[in-house]
Amino acid sequence: MINLGFLGTGNMGSAIIKGIYAAASKNSGRLGDYEITLYAYDKDAEKLKTLLEYGVKPCNSEQELGNKCNYIFLAVKPQVLGEALSALKPSVTENHVFISICAGISSEYIKKNTNPAAKTVIVMPNTPAMLGVGASAISRDNTVNDSDFELAKLIMGCCGLVKEIPMNKMNEIICINGSSPAFIYLFAKGFTDYAKEVGIDEDTAIQLFAQSLIGSAKMLTDSGMTIDRLIKQVSSPGGTTLAGLDRLYEGKLEETVNNACKACTNRAYELAKAKE
């Protein structure tokens, strides 16, 4: 029996809870080989009420959550994590495994503010996890054993793709999967704004563009072709696509995206430094 606690039940925390519930419902209440009981604490009691139908047992405090659960998801905003960990600290032992989805928060920070012997798994999910089609990067400190790490990956797998990366690249990966949905939505907005400008129904434009994204993503992962080859496949010499691409190249789109990624990474390090 695994007692799994959630400290914070905002959008991402709730999405993971719902993903676990959906997966377990298809397997006689078990997640893989594990029988899991879900607990949660949130200062907003109304949020907890909405999760009762997913089998969540509410706790009245951070410390109660720590006393009942050896596995705890840290799913609060990074700005309030310090306060939450301070309240949790009296209940934390060397047997606790923290699974953190707080951007820019290091394993060292969690240990320093709870128990140096606690174990930590760091995850960078993204919002498509709310629909079960997310992409999560995951890493662990060297005290987390294989069994606990596999459990963490199994849990995140309820919400989509999971890829392990080195711990020292967790800040760098944020832009690739964590922030990239926002970048993609901004790109989509450019297309839908143009559609409205030329008299095309916005909903139709969104559906066509979204399906094009889905299809392009499938080509990217399954075609076996390089990105450059995929671009060339769509770009006939002297054609419409190439005319548009020329404008994107003139606007230095790739350089702009690279700068956005660097800004995202730098901000993650700034947040981490502020927590030292």
N, C-alpha and C positions, 0 to 999 in steps of 0.2 A: 504493500500500500504506500503510495506517494501522496503526501500532503503538499500541494503546490499553492503558494500564496502570491497574491498580486498587491503590491503597494502602489496604488494608483489605478484608476479604471477609466481613463480618458479614451480617446479614439483608438489608440494602438493597443492599450491594455485590454479594452473590451473586444477588439477584433481578435486578439489571440485567444481570449477566453471562449469566444463563439466558435473559433476554429477548432479548438480542443473538443468542445462539446459536440460539434458536428461530426468530427472524426470518431469520437468515442461512441456516438449514437449508432454508428454503422458497425461497431465491433463489440456488442454486448456491454457497453459502458467502459471498455478498456481502450487505452491508447497504446497500440502495439501490444507488448506483453505486460504493460503496467496498468494497475488499477489506481486511478488518480482521483483524489478529492480536492476540489477547488475552494480556496478561501480568498477573501479580498478585504482590504481596508482602503477607504477613501474618505477624506474629510467631508465630501459632498455625499451625504447619506442617500440622496435621491438617485445618484448614479448606481449605488449598490442595489437599490430596489429593482432597477431595470435588469439586473443580472441574475436575479433569483431564479428565473425560469431556465437558466442555463446551469443550474445545479450549484451555484456559488453560495458558500456559507459566509455571511458577513462577519467581520471582526470589529470590535469597538475601539481598537487602538493599534498603533504600529507594534507595540510590545506584545499584544495578544497574538497578532499575526506571526511574529517571530517565534513565540512559544509553541505555536501549533504547527508551523511549517519549517522544514529544513531547506526547502527549495523556494526561493522568493524572487519573483519578477520585480525589478525596479522600473516602474512605468509612470513615474511622476515627471513633471517638468524639471530640467536640470537646475533651474533657478531655486527650486524649493527642495532639492534632493538633500542638501546638507541638514536642514531642519528635520526632514523625515528620517534620515539615518541616525541622527542623534536620539530621536525618540525610539528607534528600533534597537539601538546599541545594547541596552541591558540584556536583551534576550538572545544575542548573537553568540554562537559558539564556533569552534573549529569544524563542526559538522554542517554548517550552513553553506549552501551554494547559492550565490546571487547570479541572476541572469538579468543583465542591465540593458535596457533599450534607450538609455539617456544619452543623447548626442554629446560628444566632447568630454565625457566623464570616463576617467581611467580606472583600471583595476586597482591601482595604488590608492586612489582617492577613496574608493569604497572600503578597502581594508583599513585605511587610516581612521575612518570615521565609524567603523563598526568593530571589527576584530581582525588583527593582522593575520590570524590563522584561517580566516574565512576563505572560501574559494569563489572565484569570479569567472563568469562567462560574459563576454561583451557581444552584443548583437546590434547591428544597424539594419532595421527593417524599413519598409516603406508603406505608404498609405494604401496601395492596391491590396495589401494584406487584408483590408476590410472586406474584400470580395473573394478572399482565398487565392488570389493570384499575385501575391507580393513576391519580392526578391530580397532575401535577407543575407547579409554578410555576418559571419560568426567567428569568434575566436575565444581562446581560453588562456588563463594563466597556467603556469606549470604545476600547480597543485591540484588541478581538476583532473580526475581520473577518466579513463575512456568511457566507463559506464555512465557517469554523470553527464559527460559531454554528448554522448549519443542521445541521452534523454532530452537535453536542450535542443539538439538538432531535430529530434522527432517532434517536439512541441512546435518549433518554428515551421517545420514542414507541413503542419496543418494549415498554414497560411500561404503556402507557395514554395518557390525555389529557395534552397539554402546552400550557400557556398562558404567553405572555410577559407579564411585568409590569415596571414600572420598578425599577431596582436599589434605590432608596431606600424601597421598600415590601416588601422581602423579609422583614423581621422581622414586619411587619403581616400578611403572608399566611400565616404559619406556622399560626395557629389555624384558618384557613379550610380548608386541605387537609391540612397536615401533622399537626396534633393532632386534627382533627375526628373521625377514626375512633374514637379513644378516647372522645370525648364521646358519639358515637352508640352505642358499645357500652354505655356507662353507662346511656344512655336505654333501650337494649334490655334491660338487666338489670332495670330497673324493671318492664317488661312481663312478663318471664319469672318474676320473683319473684312477681308477682301471680298468674300462671298456676299456679304450684306451690301458692300459698296457697289457691286455689279448686279444686284437684284436677285441673288440666289437665296432661297430659304435657308435660314441658319441651321435649323434642325437637320435638313437634308445634307448640308455641308458638313456638319459635325459627324453624322453617321457615315458618310462617304470617307471623310478623313480618318475617323477612328478605325474603320475597317481597313483602310490603307496602312495605318500604323500596325494593326494586328498582323496583316499579311506581310508587311515589310519585316516585322520582328521574326516571323516564322522563316522567311527567306534568310535572314541574318543568322539564325541558329541552325537551320536544317539544310540549306542549299549546298554547303561546302565551299561556297565562293567567298573570296575576300571582299571587304567593304568596297574597295576601289573597283573590283570587278562588278559588283552589284550596281554601283553607280553607273558604270559604263553601259551595263545591260539596258538601262532605261534611257540612255542619252544618245539618240541618233544624231549623227553629224548634221549640223544646220537645222536641227529640230527645235521644238518648243521647250523641251526639258533643258537642253543645253543653254538656251537663251536665259532661262531662269537661273540655272547654275552659275552662269557667268556673273550675274548680279550678286549672287551669294558670295562668290569668290572675291568680287570687287569689294564687298562689304566686310571681308575678312571674317566670315562666320566661324571658321574653325578656330581662329585666334581668339575670337570673342568667347566661344565656349570654353577654351582652355583657360582664359582669364577668369571666367565665372567659376570654374572648378578650383582654381588656385585660391580665389577669394573665399570659397566655401571651406576649403581645407585650412586656410589661415585662421578663419573664424573659429573653427573647431579647436585649434591649438590655443587661441586666445581664451576661449571658454575654460579649457583645461587649466591654463595658467592661473586664471582668476580663482580657481578652486584650490590652488596650492596653499 
